[in-house]
């Protein structure tokens, strides 16, 4: 029962702070799941994030379902999904009138611009953490190789990111196990 409560709190807090379950909530989920509750390591979280990014749909719900299942089975998956969805759902219902009324306001547009900057910083910090973890576990040569190959595939050859992530996962399973 304590595990279910911990799962609920671990996904409810990022659900409140990272409204909508987008990229802003990823570092918050990582903090709760890895540092606060120790459900998994940073490396395992990185793999879950890669898998969640490769699949269609919202990242936060996919991560909640997977992590919840790993911690407490089907019921854990349901609790984590519920905790992820409920804050956004309640906020949308309660704030729908205000959002409709002020959607074209210059102040609201300015706040949105500030939030984008904060999301960029959070994602940059998360990228640095994953890079650091990758260097520790795989070494500089393997990490730089994966970064360069991924960049070439994404930018020069326009390979879909899901294929790059899948290829990186296969590479890691074959050469780094």
N, C-alpha and C positions, 0 to 999 in steps of 0.2 A: 504493500500500500504506500509506503514511503517513496518507493521508486516512482510510482505514478504521480504523486504530488510533486516530486522533484522534476519530473518531466514536464508537468503542467507549468510550473514556475519558470523552468529553463526556456520554454518557448512562449509563455505568456508575456514575460518582460520584454523580449525583443519585439514581440507582436505589438506592444503598446508604443514603444519608443521608435521602432522602425516601421512606422505605419505603412501598410500595403505589402510588406514582405519582400520588398525589392532589394537591390544591392546594399542599401544602407543597413539592412538587418543582418547581413552575413557576419560582420565582425562581432555584432552583439550576440548572435547565436553561438559563434565560436567561443566567445568569452564564457558564456554560461555552460556550454556542453563540455568544453575542455578544461577550463580553469576552475570554475565554480563547483561543478559536479563530477568531473573526471569520468564522464561516460565514455570518452575516447581520447586518443592522443591528437596532437596537432596534425601529424602526418595522416592519420586515419580520417580526420575531419577534412583535410585537403582532398583526399580521395572521394569522400562523400560529396564534397562541393563540386569536384570535376564531374562526377556522375550526374549530379543534379543539373549542372549546366548543360550537359549533353542531351538531356531529355527535355521534351517540350513541357511548358507550363511554368507556374511560379516556383522559383528556387526554394523559398522558405517552406512551402508545403511538402515538396518532395523530400527535403532534408528532414523535416519533422517526422514524416511517415517512416522513413528509413531508420533514423536514429531511435525513434520511439519503439519500433519493432525490435531493433537490436538490444535495447535495454529491457523491455518488458513484454515482448511479443505483440500479438494483435491488439490487445487492450492498450498497451503502451503507444502503439501507432495511432490509435484513435484519440487517445488523450493528448498526444503531442500535436496532432492535426487540429483538434478542437481548440487547443490553447493558442495555436498560430492564427487561426481564422477569426476567433471571437472578437479580439480587440478591433480589428479593421471593420468587421461587420457592425459592431456597436457604434463605432465612430461614424461610419457612413450613414447609419440610420439617424443618429442624433444630430449630425452636422449637415445633412443634406440641404436643409433650408438655407443655412448660412452660405454654403458653397454656391448654391444657385444664385443667391442674392449678390455675392461679391466676386464672382468668378472673373469679371473683367476689370477689377480694381487694380490700379498700378501698384499698390502696396502688396497685394497678393502675388502679383507677377514678380516683384522684387524679392519677396521672401522665397519664392520658388528658385530664383537665381542663386540665392545664398545657400539653399539646401543642396543644390547641385554641387556647389563648391565643397561642401562638407562631405558629401558622398564620395567625391573624387579623392579627397584626402584619406577617408576611411578605406577605400579600395586600394589606394597606394600603400597604406600601412599594412593591409592584409597581404598584398602582393609581396612586400618586403619580408614579412614573416614566413610566407610559404617558400620564398627563394632561400632564405636563411636555413629553413628546415631541410630543403632539398640539398643544399650544399653539405649540411651536416650528415645526411644519410647516404647520399649518392656521390658526393664529391664535386669539386669544381668542374672537372672535365665533362662529366655526364650532364651536369646542370646546364653549363654553357652550350653544350651540344644540343640539348633539348630546346633551349631558348632560341638558338639560331635557326634550327630546323623548323620549329613552330612558327617563328616570325616569317621565314621564307614561304612556308606553306600558306599562311594566312594572308600575307600582304602581296607577295609576288604571284603566287599561283591561285589565289582566291579559293583555297580549299575551305569547305564549311568548318566552322569551329568544332562541331561535334565530332568530325572525323579526326581532327588534330588531337582533341582530347582522347578519343578512343585509341588512336595510334600511340600516344604518350603512355596510356595505361598499359597497352600491350608491350611496349618497349620496356617499361618498368617491370612488368611481370616476367619478361623473358631475360633481360640483361641485369636486373638489379635485385633479383631474389636470392 
